[in-house]
Amino acid sequence: MPGVSAAGNIDVSIEHKKSDPSERDGGGGHPNTCPRCGSHYRDDELAEHLRVCPHCGHHFPVKAHERVAQLADPGTFEEEDGDLRSADPLEFFDLKPYVERLAEAELGTGLGDAILTGRTAIEGHPCRIAAMDFSFMGGSMGSVVGERFARACERAAEDAGALISVSASGGARMQEGILALMQLPKTVGAVGELQDAGGVLLSVLAHPTTGGVTASFASLGDVTLAEPGALTSFAGPRVVAQTTREKLPDDFGLAESNFRFGHVDAVVPRAELRATLSRLLRLFGASR
Amino acid sequence: MSQEAELGLRDRLAQLSGVKLLRGTKLSAELERLQRQLERLRQDTTDEEIWRSVELARHEKRPYTLDYVERMLDDWFELHGDRARMDDHAVVAGIGSLGGRTIALVGHQKGRDLKERATRNFGMAYPEGYRKAMRTMELAGRHGFPLVTLVDTPGAYPGIAAEQHGQGGAIARSQAAMLRLEVPTVAVVIGEGGSGGAIAIAVADRVLMQEHAIYSVISPEGCASILWRDAAQAKKAASAFKPDAAHCLELGVIDGIVPEPEGGAQIDHDAAAVLLREALVAHLDELAAVAADELRRRRRAKFRAMGVLAHV
């Protein structure tokens, strides 16, 4: 029963006794091997199925450009603010310098930072899109992610249009220190300006959406959708397990659990995402 | 302060440390106070000093929100509960009188002894705590009360129920609520400004830090265990991400530093409260002269400009 425990905490609503969900993607197998059922695919096979396992339905991660290609009408996407790059205000150095990590990430992903933004159209409805890429430094949000997202909101607001955000992020980017934390109010404010202008934010939570992104724009959609099996929590399962020393529910933080607890409007399989967004764009009349 | 003076100051701040000019960020505090604080910055903060702030910010005898409330406010009336589910004791909220003016106040609250620490959950709020905060913000907005927030948390509580009750969404909405307010708002980090749990109540017209407070995106231990894979490297992590007040001021994230008694606030709670009260009254007096919609516009512009960018 939910309630105040002996320790005076407010914890423990539902207890399950299964495996730690933090382990579910563990093992570091081949990126085209399904972590759930073990099926293995050629890259073109997976791409053809929108990176969803045809056997068991597991949703593989999708990179930003591929995400846009899955959702947008062919040939309509034009990137904006692609010239923005991270600076290194703290001259941050952990095991290697931040500037080196940035350069490696850009080489590895072909992206200037962990979010790709631009104008596009979905089934004929013009809109803006902001797609995050987990493979760029864990999709972490620093000044550039915040800035690109905020500008996408402002551009969408100009014609009271729509912004579709597809988030995939481990949270704020530690290497930018307190300035990374400041991207939370920056993006929250930008969503506010968009919504005040009559625009709409459709927020799609992909695996994983955690930390600072969950605690800012990703949670503020006029409509919030999540992909099946996506971890969408503020604190990750490892941190929660370590802090509370409690057994986590087997669906801890997952889209389905968040749907049950009322934080998500719908869990939408990837094959239906484009059509669902198109319907919402039509309903909000944001396609004028 | 004129735009030129602001830009000049910004230039000087940037030169002092070689930090790149922050694009368009405006300093909202007045020139004179910042100039005094520039003197402090000139002696570059050492790694030892940064770590000393981490230790003092967490000192077990450091004054907490209610210690300041009882010393600064007259006629304090505490509000309880989020009107939906429960009363989270890690966040206190209420109304009281500061220098003859009714204000609303929200703050994280840590516990002094073992029992109170458990009750207060070490100042780590559940979503219910942030909903209590939002309810108080809305009340302030409705009645035209200035809002003061005191930030002192290691972070929002990372628990099972906290997630189930929507921790991330509560933090996001609390920031949105602060950006909507049309009353003067002042946030002061009085101890630990721990990440999302802190920013949830720190989106204010003026954001101040006490001299030995820290404000950071992650705890030094958390950062060390992720980036160095060793929590014992916390000191190294703190030197790397610089959570101390001087560096936060330099980065344009805060608007001013509130001095503490010699040796730290824990040595003399009364003296610390006098200094904090002076700062609050001064900032609220300044903000009282600004029109409501202009306050909101400036607040939004300030946070919109946060960050440092490069171009290719």
Interface residues (C-beta under 8 A of the other chain):
Chain A: P2 V4 A7 G8 N9 I10 D11 V12 S13 I14 D83 L84 R85 S86 A87 P89 L90 F92 F93 D94 L95 G112 G142 S143 V144 G146 E147 A150 A172 R173 M174 Q175 E176 G177 I178 L179 A180 L181 M182 Q183 L184 P185 K186 V188 G189 A190 V191 G192 E193 G211 G212 T214 A215 S216 F217 A218 S219 L220 T232 S233 F234 A235 V239 V240 T243 T244 E246 L248 P249 F252 G253 S257 F261 G262 H263
Chain B: V19 K20 M86 D88 H89 A118 T119 N121 Y126 E128 A156 Y157 P158 G159 I160 A161 A162 E163 Q164 H165 G166 Q167 G168 G169 I171 A172 R173 Q175 A176 M178 L179 R180 S195 G196 A198 I199 A200 V203 Y215 S216 V217 I218 C223 I226 L227 W228 A237 A240 F241 K242 P243 H247 C248 L251 V253 R300 F303 R304 M306 G307 V308 L309 A310 H311 V312
